[in-house]
Amino acid sequence: MDSTPTEVVFEFGPYLRAYKNGRVERFFGTDKVPSSINSDHGVSSKDVLIDQETGLSARIFIPSTIKPGQKLPLLVLAPEHHIPIAYEDSWAALQCVAKHYNNEGPEGWLSDHADFQRVLLAGDSAGGNIAYNMVARAGIEDLAGIKILGACLVHTYFGRKDFEVDNYWPFVCPNTSGINDPRINPAMDSRLSSLGCTRVLICVAEKDVLKERGLLFCETLRKSGWDGEVQIVETEGEEQVFHLFNPDCEKAVILLKRLASFFNQDRAN
C-alpha cells in the first residue's frame, strides 16, 4: 500500500505538519470569523477582493464610531503564508491601497477614511518579517500617493540558529540562499540603508528564542546609514507573541498601549 499520503516531510509543532503529497495540516488558527458592518465591539469590518484572478482578499477594519470624512492612519497587517507568496500578496495589498489615493479606488472605506500620508506596517513573528521586507521594497519601488511612516516589528523572525536555517527556513522558502538570505538576515540586505519609512519600532521578549536576532537587527539598522528613527522595547519575563495567547494580561495591555503610541506618534492634535 502506498504510504505517501501519511508520510510526514516536515513538522513544526505545535503549529503545522506537512506531508509528502503536499497536504499541510494546521493544528490551530484555522477558524475564520465573519466580517461585520455592525459590530458590538466598537469595530466594523468588511472583506475586499484585491485580485480576482488569484482570489487574494483583505479585511478592512474601522471604528464603528467613525465620522463621515474622518481620516485615520492606515495600518497594514502582514499575512502569514508560504514564501514568496506572502511577500507578493502583501505588496499587492499595498498597491491596492495606493490606487485609492485621490479617491481613485473602488473601496469607499479606504477613500473616505484612510490617511494615505500616515501608512504603517506591522506584524508578529513571521508577519514582522513580511512587514520588514515590505518597507525594504518600498524604499526602492514607488508606491505613488502613499507615505509609509513606520513599521512595527513584533518578535520578528530573522532566523535563529543554523538548525533553523537548515530545516525550518528552507521549508518556508525553498529557493533560499541559506543563512545569508537577506530576507531573514537584514545585515546582508542591500536595501537596509534605504528603508521606505521614517521610523521602526522593534519589540522583543526576554524569553523569546528570537530575541537576540531582534537586538542584532536593531544594532545593524542603526549602523546601516538609514536616516530614520529606531525604537526598541523589551518585555521582561515573556516568550514569543505572548500577547496573542494572553491578550488581557497586564504586560500584553502595556505592549498594546506602546504600539498605539507608536502608531499615533505623528497624529495632529
Secondary structure by P-SEA (a helix, b strand, c coil): cccccccccccccccccccccbbbbbccccbbbbbbccccccbbbbccccccccccbbbbbbbcccccccccbbbbbbbbccaaaaaaaaaaaaaaaaaacccccccccccccccccbbbbbbcaaaaaaaaaaaaaaaccccccccccbbbbcccccccccccccccccccccccccccccccccccccccccccccbbbbbbbccccaaaaaaaaaaaaaaccccbbbbbbbbccccccccccccccaaaaaaaaaaaaaaaccccc
